[in-house]
Amino acid sequence: MILKELKIKNFRNYKDVSINFSPKINIIYGDNAQGKTNLLESIFVLGITKSHRSFIDNNLIKKGEKKAYIKGIVEIDSINTKLEIIIENKNKQLKIDDKEMKKISDYISKMNIIIFYPEDLGLIKGSPLIRRKFVNLELSQLNSKYFITLSEYNHLLRIRNECLKKRKKNIYVDDAYFNIITNYMIDKANLLYNFRQKFINELNEVCTDIYKKLTNIDNFFIKYKPSIYIENKNKNINFIELIRKKYCDILQNEIKLGATLIGPHRDDIEFYIGEQNLKIYGSQGQQRLAVLTVKLAEIEIFKKYTKTEPILLLDDVFSELDDKKKNKVLQYINNNIQTIITTTDLKNIDEQILNEALILKIEDGNISYKKEV
């Protein structure tokens, strides 16, 4: 998968910009606050339909303008596909080859993206919500069934929480209706659990080797911590019935609090080197490398499921890596995948990599080619 062309209009600080990318490494450099991150954000929005930086779509529109426009030409198996997004008045219009898409699930898997940006340290240091968003985003790109199941689960969760809030206030809720909602939600929860466990297992199969290549340490792994985890789960146990029993056991407490207390919406993941939990004991350098390792491992997972390489976006990834690790990362990705990197400085990047890369300079939202491949 290659992003061949990008056109953006009235997006953040960009008025009207067109770029032709290299199928390998693209390095975008410039001072801070010139638009490097905004450019990567536009690519992310093109693929995922929403920003990784802002919950409010109108924030993406250039000040003084009414709408933003992003277009990309993506090559998959030698076939070009045109993707377009128009953002206007809190609404988004999605198009594939000029045909409007009514469902996000029909659009989101057309351009697979993996992004690393400075705030990704929150994946380890931040709240469980950040880690759930990460898992949901990656699995939604890999499998439209996951995206649909997650949407259905969240819809049922909202209904169940409304019922619990009513019961908390002693407002009548039909027991049969409440039980039906709970049972449907449990079915979806079980599917999500299995999707997530398989994803983490597959990540671990790749992560250990990548982390060792970057650090010479071979005991890095990720642990899935589902809130509905039941010890000694095996094929002879009716897992759905056990989840249902757990919900029955805590129902009075849920009514007291007016909220569903267990389920995929309360899951978490943890990152370890041996027995060392990186959230608690890891240095910032270890945490950064752990997140980067996970991002690189995702490349292999995407290739396995989609039979094509995703597009890798690295935003200021090198700011806290020493030169040795920086060049190890670049060497790892150089022959595998289209990569778009932002940096404030070209110094200390291996000369051979610079010679093979497309280099662009950004200054106040204007882009100039410094070297074309």
C-alpha positions as CSV (number, residue, x, y, z in Angstrom):
1,M,0.0,0.0,0.0
2,I,1.4,3.4,-1.1
3,L,0.1,6.9,-0.7
4,K,1.2,8.3,-4.1
5,E,-0.5,11.7,-4.0
6,L,-1.9,13.9,-1.3
7,K,-3.9,17.1,-1.7
8,I,-5.2,19.2,1.2
9,K,-7.2,22.4,1.2
10,N,-8.0,24.6,4.2
11,F,-6.7,22.0,6.7
12,R,-5.2,23.4,9.8
13,N,-2.5,25.9,8.6
14,Y,-2.5,24.7,5.0
15,K,-4.3,26.7,2.3
16,D,-3.8,24.5,-0.7
17,V,-1.0,21.9,-0.9
18,S,-0.2,18.9,-3.2
19,I,2.5,16.3,-2.6
20,N,3.8,13.3,-4.5
21,F,5.4,10.9,-2.1
22,S,8.1,8.3,-2.5
23,P,7.1,4.7,-2.0
24,K,9.8,4.2,0.5
25,I,11.1,6.8,3.1
26,N,9.9,10.4,3.1
27,I,11.5,12.8,5.5
28,I,9.7,16.1,6.3
29,Y,11.8,18.6,8.2
30,G,11.4,22.1,9.5
31,D,11.3,24.2,12.7
32,N,8.6,23.6,15.3
33,A,5.0,25.0,14.6
34,Q,5.4,25.1,10.9
35,G,2.9,22.3,10.0
36,K,4.8,19.0,10.1
37,T,2.4,17.4,12.5
38,N,-0.6,18.9,10.7
39,L,0.5,17.2,7.5
40,L,0.7,13.8,9.1
41,E,-2.6,14.4,10.8
42,S,-4.2,15.1,7.4
43,I,-3.0,11.7,6.2
44,F,-4.3,10.0,9.4
45,V,-7.7,11.7,8.9
46,L,-7.8,10.6,5.3
47,G,-7.4,6.9,6.3
48,I,-9.2,6.8,9.7
49,T,-11.8,9.5,9.2
50,K,-11.0,11.2,12.5
51,S,-8.0,13.0,14.0
52,H,-5.7,11.4,16.6
53,R,-5.3,14.9,18.1
54,S,-8.7,16.5,18.2
55,F,-12.2,15.3,19.1
56,I,-13.8,18.2,17.3
57,D,-13.8,18.1,13.5
58,N,-14.3,21.8,13.1
59,N,-10.9,22.3,14.7
60,L,-9.3,20.8,11.6
61,I,-10.7,23.5,9.3
62,K,-8.4,26.5,8.6
63,K,-9.5,29.6,10.5
64,G,-11.8,31.8,8.4
65,E,-12.8,28.9,6.1
66,K,-16.0,26.9,6.0
67,K,-14.7,23.5,5.0
68,A,-11.6,21.4,4.7
69,Y,-10.8,18.9,1.9
70,I,-8.3,16.0,1.8
71,K,-7.7,13.8,-1.2
72,G,-5.3,10.9,-1.6
73,I,-4.4,8.5,-4.4
74,V,-3.6,5.2,-2.8
75,E,-2.0,2.3,-4.7
76,I,-2.9,-1.2,-3.7
77,D,-1.6,-4.1,-5.7
78,S,-0.9,-1.8,-8.7
79,I,-4.4,-0.4,-8.6
80,N,-5.0,3.3,-7.8
81,T,-7.9,4.2,-5.5
82,K,-9.0,7.8,-4.9
83,L,-10.0,8.7,-1.3
84,E,-11.7,12.0,-0.4
85,I,-12.9,13.6,2.8
86,I,-14.8,16.8,3.1
87,I,-15.2,18.3,6.6
88,E,-17.9,20.9,7.0
89,N,-20.2,22.0,9.8
90,K,-19.5,19.0,12.1
91,N,-20.2,16.7,9.2
92,K,-17.9,14.5,7.1
93,Q,-18.4,13.4,3.5
94,L,-16.4,10.2,2.6
95,K,-15.8,9.2,-1.0
96,I,-14.0,6.3,-2.7
97,D,-13.4,6.8,-6.4
98,D,-16.1,9.5,-6.4
99,K,-18.7,7.3,-4.8
100,E,-20.0,8.5,-1.5
101,M,-19.7,6.1,1.4
102,K,-22.6,6.1,3.9
103,K,-20.9,3.8,6.4
104,I,-17.5,4.4,8.0
105,S,-17.0,0.6,8.1
106,D,-17.1,0.6,4.3
107,Y,-14.4,3.3,4.1
108,I,-12.0,2.8,7.0
109,S,-10.1,-0.3,5.8
110,K,-9.2,1.2,2.4
111,M,-6.0,2.9,3.7
112,N,-4.3,1.3,6.6
113,I,-2.2,3.6,8.8
114,I,0.1,3.1,11.8
115,I,1.1,6.3,13.5
116,F,3.7,7.1,16.2
117,Y,3.6,10.6,17.8
118,P,5.1,12.0,21.0
119,E,1.8,11.7,22.9
120,D,1.9,8.0,22.3
121,L,3.9,7.6,25.5
122,G,0.4,7.9,27.0
123,L,-0.1,4.4,25.7
124,I,2.0,3.3,28.6
125,K,1.8,6.2,31.0
126,G,-1.8,7.2,30.5
127,S,-5.2,5.9,31.4
128,P,-6.7,2.6,30.3
129,L,-9.0,4.6,28.0
130,I,-5.9,5.5,25.8
131,R,-4.9,1.9,25.6
132,R,-8.4,0.7,24.7
133,K,-8.6,3.4,21.9
134,F,-5.3,2.0,20.5
135,V,-6.6,-1.6,20.5
136,N,-9.9,-0.5,19.0
137,L,-8.3,1.6,16.3
138,E,-5.9,-1.1,15.1
139,L,-8.5,-3.9,15.2
140,S,-11.1,-1.8,13.4
141,Q,-8.7,-1.3,10.5
142,L,-7.8,-5.0,10.4
143,N,-11.4,-6.4,10.6
144,S,-14.6,-4.6,9.8
145,K,-16.4,-7.3,11.9
146,Y,-14.6,-5.9,15.0
147,F,-15.6,-2.4,14.2
148,I,-19.3,-3.4,13.8
149,T,-19.2,-5.6,17.0
150,L,-17.7,-2.7,19.0
151,S,-20.3,-0.3,17.7
152,E,-23.1,-2.7,18.7
153,Y,-21.6,-3.3,22.1
154,N,-21.3,0.4,22.8
155,H,-24.9,1.0,21.7
156,L,-26.1,-1.8,24.1
157,L,-23.9,-0.4,26.9
158,R,-25.5,3.0,26.6
159,I,-29.0,1.4,26.9
160,R,-28.0,-0.7,29.8
161,N,-26.4,2.2,31.6
162,E,-29.6,4.2,31.1
163,C,-31.6,1.4,32.7
164,L,-29.2,1.2,35.7
165,K,-29.5,5.0,36.2
166,K,-33.2,4.7,36.2
167,R,-33.1,1.8,38.7
168,K,-30.8,3.9,40.9
169,K,-33.5,6.6,41.0
170,N,-36.2,3.9,41.7
171,I,-37.7,4.4,38.2
172,Y,-39.3,1.3,36.8
173,V,-37.4,-0.8,34.3
174,D,-38.9,-4.0,32.8
175,D,-36.7,-6.9,34.0
176,A,-37.2,-8.9,30.8
177,Y,-36.1,-6.0,28.7
178,F,-33.1,-5.4,30.9
179,N,-32.0,-9.0,30.8
180,I,-32.3,-9.1,27.0
181,I,-30.1,-6.1,26.7
182,T,-27.6,-7.6,29.2
183,N,-27.5,-11.0,27.3
184,Y,-27.0,-9.3,23.9
185,M,-24.2,-7.2,25.4
186,I,-22.5,-10.3,26.9
187,D,-22.5,-12.0,23.5
188,K,-20.8,-8.9,22.0
189,A,-18.4,-8.7,25.0
190,N,-17.3,-12.3,24.4
191,L,-16.6,-11.6,20.7
192,L,-14.6,-8.5,21.6
193,Y,-12.6,-10.4,24.2
194,N,-11.6,-13.1,21.7
195,F,-10.7,-10.5,19.1
196,R,-8.5,-8.6,21.5
197,Q,-6.8,-11.7,23.1
198,K,-5.9,-13.0,19.6
199,F,-4.5,-9.6,18.6
200,I,-2.3,-9.3,21.7
201,N,-1.0,-12.8,21.2
202,E,-0.1,-12.1,17.6
203,L,1.6,-8.8,18.6
204,N,3.7,-10.6,21.2
205,E,4.9,-13.1,18.6
206,V,6.5,-10.2,16.7
207,C,7.3,-7.7,19.5
208,T,9.9,-9.8,21.3
209,D,12.1,-10.1,18.1
210,I,11.8,-6.4,17.2
211,Y,12.6,-5.2,20.7
212,K,15.6,-7.4,20.8
213,K,16.9,-6.0,17.4
214,L,16.6,-2.5,18.8
215,T,17.9,-3.1,22.3
216,N,19.4,-6.6,22.6
217,I,16.8,-7.4,25.3
218,D,14.6,-10.4,24.5
219,N,11.9,-10.5,27.2
220,F,9.6,-7.7,26.2
221,F,5.9,-8.6,26.1
222,I,2.3,-7.2,26.4
223,K,-0.3,-8.5,28.8
224,Y,-4.0,-8.2,28.1
225,K,-6.0,-7.4,31.3
226,P,-9.7,-7.9,30.6
227,S,-12.1,-6.7,33.3
228,I,-14.2,-9.8,32.8
229,Y,-11.2,-12.1,33.0
230,I,-11.9,-15.5,34.6
231,E,-9.1,-17.7,35.8
232,N,-8.5,-21.0,34.1
233,K,-10.6,-20.3,31.1
234,N,-10.6,-23.4,28.8
235,K,-12.7,-25.0,26.2
236,N,-14.7,-27.0,28.7
237,I,-16.0,-23.8,30.5
238,N,-19.1,-22.0,29.2
239,F,-17.4,-18.6,29.2
240,I,-20.6,-16.6,28.4
241,E,-22.4,-18.3,31.3
242,L,-19.6,-17.3,33.7
243,I,-19.7,-13.7,32.5
244,R,-23.5,-13.7,33.0
245,K,-23.0,-15.0,36.5
246,K,-20.5,-12.2,37.2
247,Y,-23.1,-9.6,36.1
248,C,-25.7,-11.1,38.4
249,D,-23.2,-11.1,41.3
250,I,-22.5,-7.3,40.9
251,L,-25.9,-6.1,39.8
252,Q,-26.9,-4.4,43.1
253,N,-23.6,-2.6,43.1
254,E,-24.1,-1.5,39.5
255,I,-27.6,-0.2,40.4
256,K,-26.1,1.7,43.3
257,L,-23.6,3.4,41.0
258,G,-25.8,3.6,37.9
259,A,-23.2,2.1,35.6
260,T,-21.9,-1.1,34.0
261,L,-18.8,-2.1,36.0
262,I,-17.3,-4.8,33.9
263,G,-16.9,-5.5,30.2
264,P,-14.6,-4.6,27.3
265,H,-15.2,-0.9,28.1
266,R,-13.1,-1.5,31.2
267,D,-10.3,-3.6,29.7
268,D,-6.6,-2.7,29.9
269,I,-3.2,-3.8,28.6
270,E,0.2,-3.7,30.3
271,F,3.8,-3.6,29.0
272,Y,6.6,-5.6,30.5
273,I,10.3,-6.2,30.3
274,G,10.5,-9.5,32.2
275,E,8.7,-8.9,35.5
276,Q,9.1,-5.1,35.2
277,N,5.9,-3.2,34.5
278,L,7.0,-0.3,32.3
279,K,4.2,2.0,33.4
280,I,5.6,1.8,37.0
281,Y,9.3,1.1,36.6
282,G,10.2,1.9,33.0
283,S,12.3,4.9,32.1
284,Q,10.9,7.3,29.5
285,G,13.5,5.9,27.0
286,Q,12.3,2.3,27.7
287,Q,8.6,3.4,27.4
288,R,9.3,5.2,24.1
289,L,11.1,2.2,22.6
290,A,8.3,-0.1,23.8
291,V,5.6,1.9,22.1
292,L,7.8,2.1,18.9
293,T,8.3,-1.6,19.0
294,V,4.5,-2.1,19.1
295,K,4.0,0.2,16.2
296,L,6.6,-1.7,14.2
297,A,5.1,-5.0,15.2
298,E,1.8,-3.9,13.8
299,I,3.3,-3.7,10.4
300,E,3.7,-7.5,10.4
301,I,0.2,-8.0,11.7
302,F,-1.3,-5.8,9.0
303,K,0.7,-7.6,6.3
304,K,-0.6,-10.9,7.6
305,Y,-4.3,-9.9,7.6
306,T,-4.5,-7.5,4.7
307,K,-1.8,-9.0,2.5
308,T,-0.4,-5.5,2.0
309,E,1.8,-3.1,3.9
310,P,0.3,-0.3,5.9
311,I,1.6,3.3,5.7
312,L,3.8,4.3,8.6
313,L,3.7,7.8,10.0
314,L,6.5,8.8,12.5
315,D,6.0,12.2,14.1
316,D,9.1,13.4,15.9
317,V,10.0,9.9,16.8
318,F,13.8,10.6,17.0
319,S,13.8,13.4,19.6
320,E,14.7,11.1,22.5
321,L,16.5,8.3,20.7
322,D,20.3,8.1,20.5
323,D,21.9,7.9,17.0
324,K,22.4,4.2,17.2
325,K,18.8,3.3,17.9
326,K,17.6,6.0,15.5
327,N,19.4,4.4,12.6
328,K,18.4,0.9,13.7
329,V,14.8,2.0,13.4
330,L,15.4,3.5,10.0
331,Q,17.2,0.5,8.7
332,Y,14.4,-1.8,10.0
333,I,11.7,0.1,8.1
334,N,13.7,1.1,5.0
335,N,13.0,-1.9,2.8
336,N,9.7,-2.9,4.2
337,I,7.1,-0.1,4.1
338,Q,6.3,3.4,2.9
339,T,7.2,5.7,5.8
340,I,6.6,9.4,6.3
341,I,8.8,10.9,9.0
342,T,8.9,14.4,10.6
343,T,11.9,15.8,12.2
344,T,13.4,19.2,13.1
345,D,16.9,18.2,12.0
346,L,18.5,16.0,9.4
347,K,21.7,15.7,11.3
348,N,22.7,12.3,12.7
349,I,20.5,10.4,10.2
350,D,22.5,7.9,8.3
351,E,23.8,9.3,5.0
352,Q,22.8,6.2,3.0
353,I,19.2,6.6,4.3
354,L,19.2,10.3,3.4
355,N,20.4,9.5,-0.1
356,E,17.5,7.1,-0.6
357,A,14.8,9.3,0.9
358,L,12.5,11.9,-0.5
359,I,13.2,15.0,1.6
360,L,10.7,17.9,1.9
361,K,11.0,21.1,3.9
362,I,8.0,22.8,5.6
363,E,7.9,26.4,6.4
364,D,4.7,28.1,7.6
365,G,2.5,25.6,5.8
366,N,4.5,25.8,2.5
367,I,6.3,22.7,1.2
368,S,9.4,22.6,-1.0
369,Y,11.2,19.6,-2.3
370,K,14.8,19.5,-1.2
371,K,15.6,16.2,-2.8
372,E,13.6,13.9,-5.0
373,V,14.3,10.2,-5.3
